[in-house]
């Protein structure tokens, strides 16, 4: 089993650069639409039609208005940054395959309408981050899962048809995809540091540190068996030779 260690949680350039790149791309696409009067909605997922399959690749880049774009920008940045920090070995797989699989599921279960926006990918990341932290049983990843629940727990309602003109099918597809990936990549789980005293075979009497405490809990700097013994101490057998030159008259 391939375990990640705590030292895998390192800040790298990708933790910031890739999320900035993702956000920059969706904003550039929106700017092009506004600047040149182009509507890219036709590039969204249109379920159960062959032309609608192109939206699997392009729909995350397209947003209906500035509000839609703004609401997706911050979660996209935060969640992708968390992915590249905590799961850098599989971050690209989760993001790229998540876009494809969630898009395909939306194409299968969606209503006959164009489904656009990065919210499907966001639901993939929310779902994956939450369930992965729960499965890992690692304190940092559990804390991340709780943070995700605190920040984006209300998003759960939007996997149901509670609001018109919102692709709940895309949200649901993202949630399912993230959960599925949490199972698929279950071997890529961070391994918490296990201290010696947590082992079942641990014996306090053999602990070299605890030996420095007496029955009353007082710290003993030098143990009796470590006290200097002139007969056995190696330092007593060291011979020092001084070489000097006498002054000539």
DRENZASE-444133 format. One record per residue: residue number from 1; x, y, z of N, C-alpha, C in turn. Coordinates in pm, whole numbers, plus 32768, in hexadecimal, padded with zeros to 4 digits. Each point is the difference from the previous one (the first is absolute). Layout:
<rs>
{r NUM {X Y Z} {X Y Z} {X Y Z}}
...
</rs>
This chain:
<rs>
{r 1 {8054 7F89 8000} {7FAC 8077 8000} {8058 807C 8000}}
{r 2 {7FDE 805C 7FAD} {804E 807B 7FF3} {7FCA 8069 805E}}
{r 3 {804C 801E 806B} {7FD4 8063 8061} {8049 8083 7FEA}}
{r 4 {7FB7 806C 8015} {803C 8084 8000} {802D 801E 808D}}
{r 5 {806E 8048 800E} {8031 8026 8082} {7FDF 8092 801A}}
{r 6 {8013 802A 807F} {7FE4 808B 8022} {8054 8061 7FB0}}
{r 7 {8079 7FD4 7FD7} {8055 805D 7FB5} {7FCE 8015 7F72}}
{r 8 {7F94 7FB9 7FDA} {7FC1 801B 7F7F} {7FB0 8081 8003}}
{r 9 {7FDC 802D 8079} {7FB4 807B 800E} {8061 8075 7FFC}}
{r 10 {802B 8024 7F8A} {8061 806C 7FF1} {7FC9 806A 7FA1}}
{r 11 {8024 807A 801D} {7FD6 806E 7FA9} {805D 8006 7F89}}
{r 12 {7FC8 7FF3 7F88} {804C 8009 7F85} {7FC4 806E 7FA9}}
{r 13 {8046 8021 7F96} {7FCF 8069 7FA6} {7F78 7FDC 7FC5}}
{r 14 {7FEB 7F7E 7FE7} {7F82 7FD5 7FC4} {7F88 8019 8058}}
{r 15 {8014 8007 8084} {7F90 8016 805B} {7FBB 8085 7FE1}}
{r 16 {804B 8063 7FD3} {7FC8 8082 7FE0} {7FF3 8015 7F69}}
{r 17 {8066 7FD7 7FB5} {8002 801D 7F70} {7F8F 7FBA 7FB5}}
{r 18 {7FE9 7F81 801A} {7F97 7FB8 7FB8} {7F74 8036 801E}}
{r 19 {7FDD 8018 807F} {7F7D 803D 801A} {7FF0 8088 7FBE}}
{r 20 {806A 8051 8002} {7FF9 8082 7FBD} {7FEB 7FED 7F6A}}
{r 21 {8043 7F9E 7FC6} {7FF1 7FE4 7F72} {7F71 7FD8 7FDE}}
{r 22 {7FC5 7FA7 8051} {7F76 7FD5 7FE8} {7F9F 8076 8004}}
{r 23 {8010 8051 8068} {7FA9 8075 800F} {8014 8062 7F8E}}
{r 24 {807C 8015 7FD9} {8020 805D 7F93} {7FC0 7FD2 7F7E}}
{r 25 {8001 7F7F 7FE6} {7FC8 7FCC 7F83} {7F6A 801C 7FF7}}
{r 26 {7FB6 7FE2 806C} {7F6F 8013 7FF9} {7FDC 8095 7FF7}}
{r 27 {8053 8056 803D} {7FE6 808F 7FF5} {8022 8034 7F74}}
{r 28 {8068 7FCA 7FC3} {8023 8028 7F76} {7F92 7FD7 7F9F}}
{r 29 {7FCB 7F87 8012} {7F93 7FD1 7FAA} {7F88 805D 800D}}
{r 30 {7FDF 8025 807B} {7F8E 805A 8015} {801C 808A 7FC3}}
{r 31 {807B 802F 800D} {8025 8082 7FC6} {7FF2 7FFE 7F68}}
{r 32 {8028 7F92 7FC2} {7FF4 7FF4 7F6F} {7F6D 8008 7FD7}}
{r 33 {7FAA 7FBD 804D} {7F71 8006 7FE1} {7FCC 8090 8006}}
{r 34 {8026 8048 8068} {7FD1 808A 8010} {803F 805C 7F99}}
{r 35 {8082 7FEF 7FEC} {8049 805D 7FA8} {7FD4 7FF2 7F6F}}
{r 36 {7FEA 7F87 7FD3} {7FE1 7FEA 7F72} {7F6D 7FD9 7FE9}}
{r 37 {7FB1 8002 8069} {7F72 7FE4 7FF0} {7FE3 7F71 7FD6}}
{r 38 {804F 7FA2 8033} {7FEF 7F73 7FDD} {7FBD 7FB8 8074}}
{r 39 {7FA4 7FA8 7FDF} {7FBE 7FAF 8067} {802F 7F6F 7FF0}}
{r 40 {804E 7FD2 8062} {8039 7F78 7FF9} {7FA4 7F97 803F}}
{r 41 {7F85 8025 801E} {7FA6 7FA0 8042} {7FEE 7F81 7FAD}}
{r 42 {8008 800D 7F7C} {7FED 7F8C 7FA8} {806F 7F98 8013}}
{r 43 {8069 8025 8048} {806D 7FA2 801C} {7FEA 7FB5 8084}}
{r 44 {7F8E 8016 803E} {7FE3 7FBA 807C} {7FD2 7F71 7FE7}}
{r 45 {7FEA 7FB8 806C} {7FCD 7F76 7FF6} {7F6C 8004 7FDE}}
{r 46 {7FDC 7FC1 7F93} {7F72 7FF1 7FDE} {7FE2 7F6A 8003}}
{r 47 {7FB9 7FD3 8069} {7FF0 7F70 8018} {7FC2 7FB3 7F8D}}
{r 48 {8032 7F87 7FF2} {7FCB 7F9A 7FA5} {8001 8028 7F6C}}
{r 49 {805D 8057 7FDE} {8015 8021 7F73} {8095 7FF9 7FE3}}
{r 50 {8023 7FD2 7F8A} {808E 7FF5 7FDF} {8045 8088 7FFF}}
{r 51 {7FC5 8069 7FC4} {8041 8083 8007} {8011 8032 808F}}
{r 52 {7FA6 7FD5 8057} {8007 802D 808A} {8074 7FC5 804E}}
{r 53 {8043 7F9B 7FC9} {8072 7FC3 8044} {8078 805D 8006}}
{r 54 {8006 805F 7FA6} {8073 805C 8002} {8004 8051 8082}}
{r 55 {7F8B 800E 803D} {7FFA 8049 807D} {8049 7FBB 8071}}
{r 56 {8019 7F7E 7FF3} {804E 7FB9 8065} {8089 8042 8012}}
{r 57 {8037 8032 7F93} {8085 803E 8004} {7FF9 8097 8019}}
{r 58 {7F98 8041 7FC9} {7FFF 8093 8001} {7FA4 8040 8068}}
{r 59 {7F9F 7FB6 8031} {7F9C 803F 8059} {803B 803E 807F}}
{r 60 {806A 7FC8 803E} {8035 803F 807A} {803A 808C 7FE8}}
{r 61 {801B 8022 7F82} {803C 8082 7FE2} {7F99 806D 7FE8}}
{r 62 {7F82 7FD9 7FF4} {7F98 805E 7FD4} {7FA2 8023 8072}}
{r 63 {7FE2 8082 800D} {7FA6 802F 806A} {7F9B 8061 7FC5}}
{r 64 {7F88 7FFD 8039} {7F92 804C 7FC6} {800A 8096 801A}}
{r 65 {8036 8027 8074} {800A 808E 8022} {806D 8013 8068}}
{r 66 {8017 807D 8026} {806D 8020 805B} {7FE6 7FC6 808C}}
{r 67 {7F82 7FFA 8028} {7FDF 7FC6 8082} {8020 7F6C 8004}}
{r 68 {7FDA 7FBB 7F95} {801E 7F72 7FF4} {8097 7FE8 8005}}
{r 69 {8049 8051 7FB9} {8092 7FF4 7FFC} {803E 801D 8088}}
{r 70 {7FD2 8068 8041} {8038 8027 8082} {7FE8 7F93 8068}}
{r 71 {7F88 7FC8 8002} {7FDF 7F9A 8064} {8054 7F82 7FEE}}
{r 72 {8030 7FE7 7F88} {8053 7F8A 7FE8} {8095 801B 8010}}
{r 73 {8028 807E 7FFA} {808E 8021 8002} {8043 7FDD 8084}}
{r 74 {7FC9 802F 806E} {8041 7FEB 8083} {8004 7F6C 8026}}
{r 75 {7F90 7FB5 7FF7} {8009 7F71 801F} {8061 7FB5 7FA6}}
{r 76 {8004 8023 7F81} {805B 7FBD 7FA4} {8091 8017 8029}}
{r 77 {8020 807B 8025} {8089 801F 8029} {8024 7FB8 8082}}
{r 78 {7FA9 800B 8064} {801D 7FC5 8084} {800D 7F68 7FF8}}
{r 79 {7FA3 7FC0 7FBA} {7FFF 7F6E 7FFD} {8071 7FC6 7FAB}}
{r 80 {8021 8041 7F91} {8071 7FCF 7FB1} {8084 8016 8049}}
{r 81 {800B 806F 804A} {8078 8017 8050} {800D 7F94 806B}}
{r 82 {7F92 7FDB 803F} {8003 7F95 8065} {8026 7F7B 7FC0}}
{r 83 {7FD0 7FE7 7F87} {8021 7F84 7FBC} {8097 7FF6 7FE6}}
{r 84 {803A 806B 7FCE} {808E 7FFC 7FDE} {8059 8004 807C}}
{r 85 {7FCA 8029 8072} {804E 7FFF 807B} {7FF9 7F78 8045}}
{r 86 {7F87 7FCB 8010} {7FEF 7F85 804B} {8007 7F82 7FA9}}
{r 87 {7FE0 800C 7F80} {7FFB 7F8A 7FA8} {8048 801A 7F7D}}
{r 88 {8075 8039 8008} {8044 802B 7F85} {801E 7F8B 7FA1}}
{r 89 {800F 7F86 8035} {801F 7F8D 7FAA} {7F8A 7FD7 7FA8}}
{r 90 {7F87 801E 802B} {7F8A 7FD6 7FB3} {7FA8 8076 7FDB}}
{r 91 {802D 807A 801B} {7FAC 8076 7FE8} {7FD5 800B 7F6F}}
{r 92 {8060 7FEF 7FA3} {7FDE 800D 7F73} {7F9E 7F93 7FD4}}
{r 93 {8011 7F87 8034} {7FA6 7F94 7FDB} {7F72 801E 802F}}
{r 94 {7FF3 802D 807B} {7F7B 801E 8036} {7FBE 8071 7FB2}}
{r 95 {804C 8067 7FDF} {7FC7 8074 7FBB} {7FDB 7FDD 7F70}}
{r 96 {805E 7FC7 7FB6} {7FE7 7FE3 7F72} {7F96 7F93 7FEF}}
{r 97 {8013 7F90 8045} {7F9D 7F95 7FF6} {7F7B 802A 803C}}
{r 98 {8006 8057 8064} {7F84 8031 803D} {7FB0 8053 7F9E}}
{r 99 {8044 8053 7FB2} {7FBB 804F 7F99} {7FBC 7FA4 7F9C}}
{r 100 {8048 7F9B 7FD4} {7FCB 7FA6 7F99} {7F8B 7FAB 8034}}
{r 101 {8015 7FC1 8073} {7F99 7FA5 8032} {7F83 804A 802E}}
{r 102 {8012 806F 8046} {7F8A 804C 802B} {7FB5 8039 7F87}}
{r 103 {804B 8027 7F99} {7FC0 8030 7F85} {7FB1 7F94 7FBB}}
{r 104 {8038 7F88 7FFC} {7FB9 7F8F 7FC2} {7F82 7FDC 804E}}
{r 105 {800A 8000 8084} {7F89 7FE1 8051} {7F94 806A 7FEC}}
{r 106 {802B 807D 7FF7} {7F9F 806A 7FE5} {7FBE 7FEB 7F78}}
{r 107 {804D 7FD5 7F9F} {7FCB 7FE6 7F7A} {7F99 7F8E 8003}}
{r 108 {8015 7FA2 805C} {7FA5 7F8D 8008} {7F7F 8023 8049}}
{r 109 {800A 8048 8071} {7F8B 8014 8056} {7FC2 808B 7FF3}}
{r 110 {803F 8059 7FB4} {7FD3 808A 7FFC} {7F80 8018 7FB0}}
{r 111 {7FC2 8070 801B} {7F8C 802C 7FB3} {802C 8030 7F77}}
{r 112 {7FA6 8005 7FA1} {8023 8031 7F7A} {8016 8097 8000}}
{r 113 {8073 8028 8030} {8024 808C 8008} {8098 8007 8006}}
{r 114 {8038 8075 7FE6} {8091 800F 800A} {802B 800E 8092}}
{r 115 {8062 7FB0 8026} {8035 8001 8088} {808E 8038 7FF9}}
{r 116 {8015 8070 8044} {8082 8043 7FF9} {802E 8026 808C}}
{r 117 {8082 8020 800A} {8039 8030 807E} {805F 7F9D 8040}}
{r 118 {8056 8036 8057} {8064 7FAF 8045} {7FCA 7FC1 8080}}
{r 119 {7F81 8013 801C} {7FC9 7FCE 807E} {8004 7F67 8006}}
{r 120 {7FF6 7FBE 7F8E} {800B 7F6E 8000} {8087 7FD2 8033}}
{r 121 {8069 8044 7FD3} {8088 7FE0 802E} {800F 8021 8094}}
{r 122 {7FC4 806E 802A} {8006 8027 808D} {7FC0 7F96 8058}}
{r 123 {7F91 7FC9 7FD4} {7FBF 7F95 804C} {8056 7F82 8003}}
{r 124 {8049 7FE6 7F95} {805F 7F90 8000} {8067 8013 806F}}
{r 125 {8038 8079 8007} {806A 801C 8061} {7FCA 8002 808F}}
{r 126 {7F8B 8039 8014} {7FC4 8001 8085} {7FE6 7F72 802F}}
{r 127 {7FC3 7FB0 7FAB} {7FDF 7F77 8023} {807E 7FAD 8018}}
{r 128 {8061 800A 7FA7} {807B 7FB4 800F} {8049 8027 8080}}
{r 129 {800F 8082 8017} {804A 8030 8075} {7FBE 7FD4 8081}}
{r 130 {7F7C 8006 8005} {7FBA 7FD8 807A} {800D 7F6A 801A}}
{r 131 {7FDA 7FB0 7F9E} {8001 7F6F 8015} {808E 7FC9 800D}}
{r 132 {805D 803A 7FBB} {808A 7FD2 800B} {8037 8018 808C}}
{r 133 {7FE0 8073 803A} {802C 801C 8088} {7FC3 7FA0 8063}}
{r 134 {7F81 7FDD 7FED} {7FBD 7FA1 8059} {803F 7F75 7FF4}}
{r 135 {801D 7FD6 7F85} {803A 7F7C 7FEC} {808F 7FF7 8033}}
{r 136 {8049 806F 7FF7} {808E 7FFD 8021} {8018 7FF2 8095}}
{r 137 {7FA8 8034 8053} {8012 8000 8092} {8083 8043 8026}}
{r 138 {8021 806A 7FBA} {8078 804E 801A} {7FD4 8089 8031}}
{r 139 {803B 802E 806E} {7FCB 8076 8043} {7FFE 807A 7FA5}}
{r 140 {8066 8011 7FAA} {8001 8075 7FA8} {7F91 7FF7 7F97}}
{r 141 {7FED 7F89 7FCA} {7F9C 7FF0 7F98} {7F73 8003 8039}}
{r 142 {7FEE 7FD0 807A} {7F7F 800B 8042} {7FE0 8093 801B}}
{r 143 {8066 804B 802C} {7FEC 8090 8016} {7FDA 8045 7F7F}}
{r 144 {803F 7FD6 7F92} {7FDD 8039 7F7D} {7F70 7FDD 7FDC}}
{r 145 {7FD6 7F86 801C} {7F76 7FD8 7FE3} {7F9D 8055 8050}}
{r 146 {801E 8017 807F} {7FA8 8052 8053} {7FFA 8090 7FCD}}
{r 147 {8073 8031 7FD1} {8004 8087 7FC8} {7FAB 8009 7F82}}
{r 148 {8006 7F98 7FAD} {7FB0 7FFD 7F86} {7F6B 7FFF 8022}}
{r 149 {7FDB 7FB3 8066} {7F74 7FFC 802A} {7FD4 8089 8032}}
{r 150 {8057 8041 804C} {7FE0 8084 8037} {7FEC 8067 7F90}}
{r 151 {8059 7FFB 7F9C} {7FFC 8064 7F96} {7F97 7FE1 7F96}}
{r 152 {7FF2 7F80 7FDD} {7FAE 7FDE 7F8C} {7F94 7F98 801F}}
{r 153 {7FE3 7FEC 8080} {7F9A 7F9D 8023} {7F78 8021 7FC8}}
{r 154 {7FE1 8080 7FF3} {7F7D 8028 7FCC} {7FEE 7FDB 7F6D}}
{r 155 {806F 7FE2 7FBD} {7FF7 7FD9 7F73} {7FB5 7F7D 7FEC}}
{r 156 {7FF3 7FB3 806C} {7FBE 7F7F 7FF6} {7F71 800D 7FCC}}
{r 157 {7FBF 806E 8024} {7F74 8011 7FD5} {7FF4 800D 7F69}}
{r 158 {8069 802C 7FBF} {7FF7 801B 7F71} {8019 7F86 7FA8}}
{r 159 {8008 7F8A 8040} {8000 7F86 7FAF} {7F71 7FD1 7FE7}}
{r 160 {7FA1 804D 8035} {7F72 7FE6 7FEA} {7FC4 8073 7FAE}}
{r 161 {7F93 7FE6 7FBA} {7FC3 8068 7FAB} {7FB6 8068 8052}}
{r 162 {8049 8050 804C} {7FC3 8064 8058} {7FFE 808B 7FC2}}
{r 163 {8045 800F 7F90} {8008 8085 7FC2} {7FFE 7FF1 7F69}}
{r 164 {7FA9 804A 7FC1} {7FF7 7FFA 7F6F} {807D 803B 7FBF}}
{r 165 {801C 7FD1 7F88} {8072 802F 7FB0} {8086 7FE5 8045}}
{r 166 {8001 7FA1 805E} {807D 7FD5 803E} {8012 7F6C 7FE1}}
{r 167 {8075 7FDC 7FD3} {8019 7F76 7FD8} {801A 7FA8 807B}}
{r 168 {7F93 7FD7 8040} {8010 7FA6 8072} {8038 7F7A 7FD2}}
{r 169 {7FE5 7FDE 7F80} {8037 7F82 7FCA} {8099 8004 7FFB}}
{r 170 {8036 8076 7FDC} {8092 800E 7FFE} {803A 7FFA 808B}}
{r 171 {7FB9 803B 8061} {802E 7FFB 808B} {7FFE 7F71 8035}}
{r 172 {7F93 7FBA 7FE5} {7FF4 7F76 802D} {806A 7FA8 7FBF}}
{r 173 {8018 8017 7F80} {8067 7FB3 7FB9} {808A 8019 803E}}
{r 174 {801C 807C 8024} {807F 8020 8040} {800E 7FBE 8087}}
{r 175 {7F94 8000 804E} {8002 7FC0 8084} {801B 7F6A 7FF4}}
{r 176 {7FBB 7FBF 7FA4} {8014 7F70 7FEB} {808E 7FE3 7FD2}}
{r 177 {8031 8051 7FA6} {8088 7FEC 7FCB} {8069 800F 806E}}
{r 178 {7FF2 8067 8053} {805F 8013 806D} {8001 7F8E 8062}}
{r 179 {7F8A 7FCD 8022} {7FF5 7F8D 8059} {8040 7F85 7FC1}}
{r 180 {7FE8 7FEC 7F81} {803A 7F8F 7FB9} {8099 8007 7FFF}}
{r 181 {8036 8076 7FE9} {8092 8010 7FFE} {803C 7FEC 808A}}
{r 182 {7FB6 8024 8068} {8032 7FEA 8088} {8013 7F6B 8019}}
{r 183 {7FAA 7FAC 7FC3} {8011 7F6F 800A} {806F 7FCE 7FA5}}
{r 184 {8002 8033 7F85} {8064 7FD1 7F9E} {808D 801C 8030}}
{r 185 {8016 8076 8039} {8085 8027 802F} {800F 7FE9 8096}}
{r 186 {7FBB 7F9B 8035} {8005 7FE9 8091} {808B 7FD3 802F}}
{r 187 {8050 7FC7 7FA6} {8088 7FD7 8027} {805D 8077 800D}}
{r 188 {7FDA 8071 7FC4} {8053 8078 8009} {7FD6 8050 807B}}
{r 189 {800E 7FC0 8072} {7FD4 803E 807C} {807A 8025 8054}}
{r 190 {7FFC 8076 8037} {806F 802C 8054} {800A 7FA6 807B}}
{r 191 {8078 7FDA 8021} {8018 7FAA 8073} {802C 8056 8076}}
{r 192 {7FAF 8006 8069} {8027 8053 8072} {807F 7FCB 8042}}
{r 193 {804C 805B 803B} {8077 7FD9 8049} {7FD7 7FAE 807A}}
{r 194 {803C 7F8C 8011} {7FE2 7FAB 8072} {8076 8000 805D}}
{r 195 {7FEA 8032 8079} {806C 800A 8060} {8017 7F7A 8044}}
{r 196 {8076 7FF3 803B} {8027 7F80 803C} {7FA0 7FD7 806F}}
{r 197 {7FD1 8063 804E} {7FA9 7FDE 8071} {7F74 7FD4 7FD4}}
{r 198 {7FE2 800D 7F7D} {7F7F 7FD3 7FCE} {8002 7F6C 7FD7}}
{r 199 {8075 7FC4 7FFB} {800B 7F73 7FDA} {7FD1 7FA7 8073}}
{r 200 {7FBD 7F93 7FE0} {7FD0 7FA5 806A} {8073 7FC4 8053}}
{r 201 {8076 7FF0 7FC3} {8070 7FC3 8045} {804D 8063 8058}}
{r 202 {7FD0 807C 8007} {8049 8067 804A} {8004 7FE0 8095}}
{r 203 {8076 800E 803C} {8014 7FE7 808E} {803F 807D 803E}}
{r 204 {7FBC 803A 8061} {8031 807C 803D} {8087 7FEB 8045}}
{r 205 {8014 7F88 8037} {807D 7FE7 8049} {807A 8002 7FA6}}
{r 206 {7FEC 7FE9 7F7F} {8070 7FFD 7FA2} {8014 8086 7FBA}}
{r 207 {7FA9 8060 801A} {800B 8081 7FBF} {8076 804E 8039}}
{r 208 {8064 8021 7FAE} {8077 8045 8033} {7FE2 808B 8039}}
{r 209 {7F96 8040 7FCD} {7FDE 8085 8032} {7FBB 7FF8 8088}}
{r 210 {7FA1 7FA2 800E} {7FB7 7FF4 807E} {805A 7FD1 8071}}
{r 211 {806E 7FC0 7FE0} {805D 7FD4 8068} {803D 8076 804B}}
{r 212 {7FF9 8076 7FC5} {8039 8077 803F} {7FA3 803D 8069}}
{r 213 {7F8E 7FC1 801C} {7FA4 8031 8066} {7FF7 7F9B 8072}}
{r 214 {8006 8034 807C} {7FF5 7FA7 8073} {7F6D 7FE8 8021}}
{r 215 {7FE6 7FBD 806F} {7F77 7FDC 8025} {7FAA 807A 801D}}
{r 216 {8040 806E 8029} {7FB6 807A 801F} {7FF1 805C 7F88}}
{r 217 {8031 7FD5 7F8C} {7FF5 8051 7F87} {806E 8065 7FEF}}
{r 218 {8068 7FF8 8052} {8070 805D 7FF5} {805F 7FD3 7F92}}
{r 219 {8032 8061 7FB4} {805A 7FE1 7F91} {808D 7FE8 8034}}
{r 220 {803B 7F91 7FD4} {8088 7FDD 8026} {8057 8011 7F85}}
{r 221 {805D 805F 8006} {8052 801C 7F8A} {805D 7F8D 7FDE}}
{r 222 {803F 7FC7 8066} {805F 7F92 7FE9} {7FD2 7F85 804B}}
{r 223 {7FEC 7F96 7FB9} {7FD7 7F83 803E} {8075 7FC0 8048}}
{r 224 {7FE4 7FAF 8066} {806C 7FC1 804C} {8061 7FAF 7FA8}}
{r 225 {7FCA 7FB9 7F9E} {8058 7FAF 7FAC} {804B 8052 7F98}}
{r 226 {7FE0 8085 7FFA} {8045 8056 7FA2} {8068 8059 8045}}
{r 227 {800B 7FF5 8087} {8061 8051 8047} {808D 7FD5 7FDB}}
{r 228 {8059 8060 8005} {8089 7FE4 7FD7} {8041 7F9D 805F}}
{r 229 {8042 7F9F 7FC7} {804A 7F9C 804C} {8090 8004 7FD1}}
{r 230 {805B 8026 8058} {808C 800E 7FD6} {8038 7F82 7FC4}}
{r 231 {7FCD 7F8D 802E} {803A 7F82 7FD0} {7FCC 7FDA 7F77}}
{r 232 {7F81 802A 7FE4} {7FC5 7FD5 7F81} {7FED 8071 7F9E}}
{r 233 {8007 807E 8032} {7FE8 8071 7FA7} {8070 800D 7F99}}
{r 234 {7FD9 800A 7F82} {8063 8008 7F96} {8053 807F 800A}}
{r 235 {7FBF 806B 8036} {8048 807F 8007} {8079 7FF7 805C}}
{r 236 {7FFC 7FA2 8064} {806F 7FF4 805D} {8078 7FBC 7FC0}}
{r 237 {7FEC 7FBA 7F92} {806E 7FB9 7FC0} {803E 804F 7F8D}}
{r 238 {7FCD 807B 7FEC} {8036 8051 7F94} {8087 8039 802A}}
{r 239 {8063 7FF1 7FAC} {8086 8035 801B} {801B 8076 7FA6}}
{r 240 {8029 806D 803D} {801A 807B 7FB7} {8095 801A 7FFF}}
{r 241 {803A 8013 7F8B} {808F 801D 7FF1} {8011 808F 7FD0}}
{r 242 {8054 804A 8043} {801C 8089 7FDA} {808A 8004 7FBD}}
{r 243 {8008 803B 7F8E} {807F 800D 7FB9} {8027 8092 8003}}
{r 244 {8079 8019 8033} {802C 808A 8006} {8096 8004 7FE0}}
{r 245 {802B 8073 7FE2} {808B 8014 7FDB} {8040 8061 8064}}
{r 246 {806F 7FD5 8038} {8043 8053 8061} {8046 8076 7FBE}}
{r 247 {8004 8070 8047} {8047 8074 7FCC} {8096 7FE7 7FFF}}
{r 248 {803A 8021 7F92} {8091 7FF3 7FF6} {8046 807B 8036}}
{r 249 {806E 7FEA 804E} {804C 8071 8036} {8051 8042 7F93}}
</rs>
